[in-house]
């Protein structure tokens, strides 16, 4: 008996649906914990998917401190396969806890030594640098007769009382590298050093500590406050959109961290995680990072960014991620005890 064209067409359509379903079932899904900005994730995912169509990425996104706390809480029952775009200081902490799977991605040799873990194979490696910037609203400052600051010490002057917002370091990686930088510049001494004295004075001028590194710049850009301590990506993006802000890079030195990558120990999708690592360390990926940040872990990839000084990298304070990770709990405990009363409600 000969089948009519219609049943043949139906059978063909069914076969295609079955094939698509089987292909979908074979697709590996990686759970990726991240602190990347929401407006960056799609471009990175699209770039990876073009090279690896058989791997899907599922993102869990929050501020650095929240993601770090979540990972530590899940230590005995890890959920994430990969950590991507989370501060290197946090990944160093995870490594101290034995939570990361060492892996040397294909493009590791192209990544500058100062922007990756020293072990072989490394537990983590950097994607790009993000660093401190003060967003200064020129319109609101003029209304109030406030001068444009040039230094961190300027921000502690009484004239700025109630006009500054900054990120809470327990929630925000940006806030944490600010605190780390001030302690590096002026001393820690277990809560008695010059860095703490500086923060005591700055605290008098702080209106609110936010739980996001972007939010202080957004608040300054909208005129809610004159100044927001933030980072260069968000500052540059807001200015490009027409916000009446100047970007201030305090002269004493800039806090910074790396958006970094690591594979979680015990992942059931190690081969797929390695493929993501290989792509994320590639020049193609670095070129995408360079659209957002002035410094990528591979040198010479990022094009100059408007409003970011040419000597930006030379202004970064010296950072030791292992030491920063070791001191994190103590430093945050001291900070919370002194200043948390001005933090925004969660």
N, C-alpha and C positions, 0 to 999 in steps of 0.2 A: 504493500500500500504506500502510495506516494504522499508525503505531507504537503499541505498547501503552504504558500508563501507566508501567510500570517502566523501559523504555528512555528515555522522556522525562525521568523523574526523574533517571536516571543522567546524562543529557546536561546537565541543569540543574546537578547537583552538580559535574560536571566543569567547566562554565563558571564556576561560582563559584570553584572552586579555581584555575583559570587566571587569573581576574580578580585574586584575592588575590595570586597569585604575581607577576603583572605589577605590581600596586600596590607589593608589597614591593620588587621590583626597582627601582622608580622612587624609592624612599625614599633621601634623601641621608644619609650617615653622616658626622658630624663627629668627628674625633679630638681630644679635649680633654685637655690636660695640666693637672693640678690638684694643689694642696696642701690642698684643702678637707678638713675632717674627714670621715671615712667616714660618720658619722651625720648629716651635713648634705646629702650629695650627692643622695639619693633625692628629698627634698622639692623641691630646685631642679630636678631633671630632670623630675619630674612636672609642676611649674608650667610649664616651658617646653614640654613635650610637649602639654599641653592647648591651648596657643596655636599650636603648630607640629607637628601630627601627622605631617607629611611629612618631618620631620628626626629622625634617631636620633643619640643622643650615645653615643660610646664613650670611656670615661674611662681615663686613665693617671694613677694617684695615688701620690704619695710625699711625703716631707718637702720643704720649700721648697728646701733646699740641694741635695738629690738631683735634684729636677726642674730646677732652674736649671742644674746641671752637665750633665744630659742634653740640655737644649735647646742649650747652648753646644757640646756635642760633636757635635750634629747640624746645626750651622750650615750646612755645605755640602750637606747632604742633609736638609732639614727634614721631619719626620714629622707633627708636630702641625699642625692647622688653627687651633686656638684655645688660648690660655692663659687659664684662668679660676680665680680664687681662689688666685693666687700673689702673693707680696709685690711691692708697687710698686717697692721697691728692686731686686728682680730684673728686673722688666720695664723699669726705667730702664736697667739694664745691657744687656738685650737690644736696647733701642732704640739704645744707644751703638754696638752692633755692626751696626746696620742691619737687624735681623731682624724688625721689626714693621711691619705695614701700618696706616698712619694711617686712622682712621675716626671720624666724629662720629655716635654713635648718636642715635636720635630723641629721647632724653630727656636729652641732655648738658647742656642749659641748667639742668636741675633739680639737677645735681650741683655741690656747692660747689667753687669754684675751687681751694681748697687741697687738695682730694682728687682732682685730675686733672692730667694732663700739661698744660703750658702751651702746647704747640704747637697750631696749627690746620691740619688736624684733629689731635686728640691721638693719640699712639701708644698710650696706655693711660689708663685712668681707674679710680677706686676703687669698690668695692662697699660695703665696711664697714671699720671700724677694729678691729684686735685689739691689745691692749696688755698690758703686764706686770702680773702678780699673783703674790704669794708665797702658796702653799698651806701653812698652818701647822697641823699636827696637834696639837690641844689635849690629847688624851689622852696621847700619847707625850711631849709636852713636860712635862706635869705629872709623869709618872713619873720624868723626868730632872731635874726642877726647873729647866727652862729658861724664861726669860721670853719673852713675845711681842715680836718686833721691831717697830719703827716706821719704820726708815729702812734704806736700803741699807748705810750705814756700820755699822749694828748687826750685819748679817750677817757682817761681818769680825771680830767679837769672838771671842776664843779659846774662849768657852763653847760655841760651836756647832761646834767641830771635828768633822768626820766626819758631821755631821747634815744636810748640805745637798746636794741634787742640782739640776743645771740643764742646759739643752740646749747641745749643742755648736753654736756658731754657724756652722760649716762645713756642718752638716747641716740645721739648724733655723732657720727664719726668726725664731722667737721668740728663740732664742739670739743671733742676729745683731742684732736690734734692742735687746736688752739691752746688748750690747757697744757698739753705736753710741751708745746713750743715756749710758752711763758715760763714754765718750770726749767726748761733747758736754758733759756736766755738769762734768767735771774735767780735760779736756784730753788730747790725743793726742800731739802733738809727736814724731811718728815713733817711737813706742814708748817715749818718755821722760817722757810727761806724767802728770798725776795720775790719769787714768783707768786707766792701766796699773798704777800703784802700788796703786790700789784693787783691781784684779783679782789682783795678786800676793798681797795679803792675803786676799782672798776664796778664792783657790785653796787656801790652807791648810785651809780648812773644808769644801771640796768633797769629797764621797765619790765622785761619778761625774758625768761629762758624758754625757748621753744623746743619742741621735740623733733624738729626737722632742720637740716642744714640749709635748705632752700628758703624756708619760711622767713627768716629775718630779712633777706634781700627782697623778697616779695612784699613784705610789710613796708620796707623803706621805699620801694618802687611805687607803691600805691599812696605814699604820703602819710601812712598811719604813724610812722616814726621817722625821725631824721636819718638814723643810721641803723644798718643791720650788718652784723658780722656774719659773713657767709663764705662762699667759695667762688672761684673765677668763672666756672661754667654758668652757674645761675646768674651771676652779675652780668656777664657778657650777653647772655640771652635776653635778660630783661632790658638792658640798654639798647640792644638791637631792635627790640619791639617798640622803642620810643620812650621808655621810662626816663624821667628827668634825674638820672643818677650819674654820679662820677664813681669810678672804681679807684679805691685807695689801697695801695700796697704799702703797709707801714714799714718804715725804714729799718727798724731793728732786725727784721727777719720774719719770714712767713712760716707758719705751721703748715704741714702737709701730710698726706698719706698716699698710698697707692691703692687704686682699684685693682684688686688682685684676684687670682684664680687658684682653686684647690679642689682636689677630688676627695670625697669623704671615704674614709676607710670602711670597708664592708659593703660598699655599693654592689648591688646585684647586676649592674649594667656597666661594668668596668670598661669593656671595649668601646661602648658608645661614649662614655665619659672621656676616654682618651682621645676619641675623634673630636669631641668638643674642645678639649685642651689644645689639640694640634691646630684647629682652626683659630681659636681665640688668641694663639700666639703668633699667627701668621701675619704677613705684611698686609694682606687684604683687611684683616680685622683691625690692625693698628691704624690703617688709613681711616677706618670708620671712627675709631677712638679720637684720632687727630682732628676730626671735624668739631669735636666738643672740647678738647683739652689741648693746652699748649705744649705738653710734654708727654710723649708716649714712651713705653719701655724699650721699644726699638728706636734708636736715634735716627734723626733726619727724616722722619716720616710725617710728623705734624706740620702743617702749614702755619705761618704766623697768624695769631688771632688778634682781631681788632681789640684795642683797649688793654691788651696785656703787654707789659714791657718786654723788650727783647732780652733783657738780662734776668728774666723771671726765674730761671732755674738757679742762678747764682744767689738769689735772695732767700732760697729755702734754708731753714735751719737744719743742722745735722740731726739725723734721726737714727736711732738704733732700735729696730722693731722688736728684737728679743727683750731688751731692757724695758721698753715701753709696755710690752705685754706682761712682763713680770711685775711691774708696778701698777698695772691698771686697777686692780681691785682696791688697793690702798688709796690711790689717788682719787678714784671716784667716791670712795667712802668719805674722805676728807672734804671733797667738793660738796657732796650732798649735805653733809653736816653743816657746812657754812652757808650755802647759798640756795638750797633747793626751795626755800620758802617763796621764791619769785618764779618758780617754774609754772608753765601753763598746765591746766588740768588735762589729764589724759582722757 
